[in-house]
Structures are given as C-alpha cells and as structure tokens.
Amino acid sequence: MVNILHKSHTLRRATAEATVKVGNSSTIDAIQSRRVPKGDVLEMAKTAGLFAVKRTSDVIPDCHPLPVEYTAFHFEIRGLEIHIRVDVATIYKTGVEVEAMHAVSIAALTMYDMLKPIEKSIEISHIRLVEKTGGKSSFQKPLIKEISAVVVVCSNAITSGKKEDTAGRAVKHKIETLGATIKAYEVIPDDMNQLRTLVEKYSNEGIEIILVVGGTGLTPTDRTPETLTLLFDREVPGIAETMRSYGQQRTPHAMFSRSVAGMLNKSLIIGLPGSTQGAAESIDAIFPAVMHIFNRL
C-alpha cells in the first residue's frame, strides 16, 4: 500500500452514485410495494452497501483500512431507473472515495441479484464519484502572489565543519516543491545577535517566510525560540502546536521541541527542529495550509 504516514488527519467526505435500470414498470411497482420474492430490495441494498463500505480494504488491495464514521444511503426512483447515492465521511489520513464507489456498486449488484427472478433486462450504469473533499488539496487555496522564502540554519557544529547540514537542505527542498521561491539559504552559529540581525534584514526586505532550522532543543546554546519570540509582532501559537502534535504521533521525543511561530511585519517566521526528520515532518504538518495566511494578509 502507498505510504500515508506523513499525512495528517482531516475530515474526509465522498459522495458516489450508481443507476439501476429495469425493463418494465411492474418491477418498479414490486419494489415500491415490497412484493419482490427475495425481500425488501431497497433495505437489502442499503444493508449490503453498508457492509461494502466497511469491507472495502478487504477486496481492493491498495485501499487502507480506515474508520468509517458516517454513511448515508439515498434511493430515488425516476421512471424505470433507481438512482443510488451514498455519502461517506471519516476523520483520517486518506480519503473515502473508493469506499463510497464500492458501496454504490455493491448496492446496485444486490438489487440486480434480488430482481433477476422477475426481471431479465436489468442494467447497472453510471457508477461515479460525485464529489470528494478533505486532505491537503482541500486546504491548498490558490495564492494571490508568488511567495518568497529563506532558510537559516543555526548550528555551531555545522559552521565549524564537524557536521553536514541535512535538515536545512531537506526544508529547502520541501519548500521549493510547494512552489515558494527560495531567496537565500544560510548557515550561522547559535548566536542570538546574528540570528536577530538576519531575521530583521529579511523581514525588512519583504521575505514572506523565514524558516529558522535548529536551536529549538534544550542545550545551553539552543536559544532560537528566545531570540525569535522577542522579534515577533504577533505570535501564532497554533502553528507550533500543530508541528508538535504531528511529531508526537511519530516519536515521544517531539515533546522536547520548543518550536515557535509568529509574524514580524508581513513575514511569517517559523523556528523548526534541528534534526532532519523533525524539520521535514514539521513542514509536512503545516504546509500547504499555512500558505493561506498570505491570502489573509
């Protein structure tokens, strides 16, 4: 199955439809009056469809098992056609569109099975996904302007040549794939004055996103949160909370991260962990949704 470990839980919805067409009105009358020998066609189709929603991952190999938290069936008879519609919803890391289409397909097949003793010209058609929402694509609104970004890595070990920077480069790559333009990438020591000077410089130049990687831990030289907090016009605590929550679902060590986020002028400043995995996962946690802040500004 496709790896979805990096994804976040969001509200996912999907609606699917299918059509069952019969050959004569007497079949429709039998359905409506519940005179079909095998039983109540619509209720049996609904029951089978509910089973299908919950068992989708058992029959479609690449589908992930997921908690289905809502399913609703709707049947409408139009002439010789029975229109089946299902709504499915969950809060999870992947969508429910296949579950919805599986449900209407099995509901339609159940109708076929129940009606075949009395009807020989049944057709199943128009199985389709009507709508799906949720996931990052639902929160990735078009940006009204090009977004510029800089990456500043704070590390004594890297500037002294004892260690190679991988976290900053991972952040830079992820931000570029999101469509932002990287204006600068710098590595500096864990120095509060140097960091403050750089952040103020880039904010005055109008850089929209300033990503500071490293210095959020608990060693005596980790002073990034203290430096950035003094610079903020307004703190945006929800961004840091989201990064920590996302991280704690993957490692208990995320509780030690002191990531911060806030605004200086019209620049969004985010302090990220110095570990490569922690920095990359923090970007996954908040982007692209965080880009919406620039449309609001």
Number of C-alpha atoms within 10 A of each C-alpha: 7 7 7 10 9 12 16 18 14 17 15 21 21 23 25 26 25 23 22 21 20 22 14 15 12 13 17 21 12 16 20 14 10 15 13 18 13 12 13 17 23 22 15 16 26 24 16 20 28 23 15 22 23 18 16 22 16 12 10 12 9 11 17 18 12 18 12 16 11 12 20 14 22 12 17 11 15 10 11 16 19 20 19 24 24 27 24 26 24 21 20 19 20 20 24 29 23 18 30 31 28 25 34 32 26 21 30 28 18 19 24 22 14 20 23 12 11 12 14 12 12 18 14 17 14 12 18 17 18 15 12 19 18 21 20 18 10 12 15 14 13 9 13 10 8 10 16 19 23 23 22 21 28 28 21 18 14 16 16 11 9 9 11 11 19 16 21 28 17 16 23 22 13 16 24 14 9 12 13 18 18 18 11 14 14 12 17 17 18 21 17 17 9 13 21 15 10 15 23 15 12 18 19 13 10 14 23 24 25 25 24 31 27 28 30 24 19 11 8 8 15 20 20 26 23 14 19 24 18 10 18 17 13 13 19 16 12 13 20 23 16 14 24 25 15 22 21 15 11 14 11 10 11 18 11 13 22 21 27 25 24 23 21 20 16 17 24 24 27 23 28 33 28 24 18 19 14 24 26 23 21 24 19 20 22 19 17 17 15 14 21 16 11 17 11 7 6
